[in-house]
Amino acid sequence: MEKQMKDLTILCDYKNRQVILNYYYEDELISRDGTDFDSIYVHHGSIYFIKHKKQVLTINSRKYRNALIGEGFQNYYVMRRDEERLDIYFP
């Protein structure tokens, strides 16, 4: 069972990694994105992926109602709202 994330700043622990973002609607993959990053910054409902001191990717976390720690994989997080889902994975 997935556990609720109490605070998105847990993502800030990831540094010098890669992130994969899978966007779903009604369990159908509709988009995929990913990037390398140096750090993550969480501020006022946004998650910023930073590389060489520049923002390379942003997630609007206010769009989602639930932020969960995924199970079945290590370094896996899920954000949901109704039929929409975003899977965040750090390989």
ABEGO torsion letter per residue (X at the ends): XBBBBABAAAAAABBGBBBBBBBBBGGBBABBBBBBBABBBBBGGBBBBBBGGBBABBBBAAABABBBBBBGBBGBBBBBBEABBBBBBBX
